[in-house]
């Protein structure tokens, strides 16, 4: 519905006649603003319209923003400087990770400044005894998993966009992924966060202690907050040991009730070592055969 917004980006009408999305009274980005950002992060301020195109459009190419400026900080201190300045100047900001989302939440609606975590991709530490990884928010999920596998561990999260999604974005969207059955959600595996709030103040909750019963669990506010409360700049996450063996079964069931019965049987036999249980119906299989040119190993299901 947002696709094809007017060039002024002042107003976008949705399909519903009941309301419209209007640009709030944020200040427009000026040349002096760009000069300030260039001063604090030289060479990492993008204003070229062609370079900005892929960051203004979501992965499905269904929604489009009109940002004229993207910033690529490398540290939490730079994020803090940027947000403090934008807060004082009343400039709108759109945090963006790998831009792999399917609901349009990672791209601007109007002319917001895109704050990319792409260069915040440093692994800070990993403890082989506890399995706790501390890294910056822009680390790509698959890169983290490859790093951990060399240490005999894996990420507790796995999903289709792992080759380009950022761990900070995973946390900000509370991504579920394929390993949730065995390792739980990010609300249980994320131990701590470093976050920069909208006014530029930093919140250091980057705990690396699994059993921490003290005070308020502030990190939970930011897990799943979609960047509305602050920008996640670093993550502390508990990583499980890499399984010695992985087995996969592709089963054909006659009905959905049989799918549920099979799941119950698998869980009873395999217990906590069951990592994932995915379901696709006949129509999905037809699409796979048609578009990916693969053949189904089972028939009549």
JODALIN-V106135 format. One record per helix or strand. SS is the DSSP state (@ for helix, = for strand). FROM is the first residue (numbers start at 1). TO is the last residue. If there is no record, write none. Layout:
# JODALIN-V106135
ss=SS from=FROM to=TO
ss=SS from=FROM to=TO
This chain:
# JODALIN-V106135
ss== from=11 to=13
ss== from=20 to=22
ss=@ from=31 to=40
ss== from=45 to=46
ss=@ from=49 to=56
ss== from=57 to=57
ss== from=64 to=64
ss== from=70 to=72
ss=@ from=76 to=89
ss== from=93 to=96
ss== from=113 to=116
ss== from=123 to=127
ss== from=132 to=136
ss== from=140 to=140
ss=@ from=141 to=150
ss== from=153 to=153
ss== from=166 to=166
ss=@ from=167 to=172
ss=@ from=180 to=183
ss=@ from=186 to=189
ss== from=190 to=197
ss== from=202 to=205
ss=@ from=219 to=222
ss== from=230 to=238
ss== from=241 to=241
ss=@ from=256 to=273
ss=@ from=282 to=292
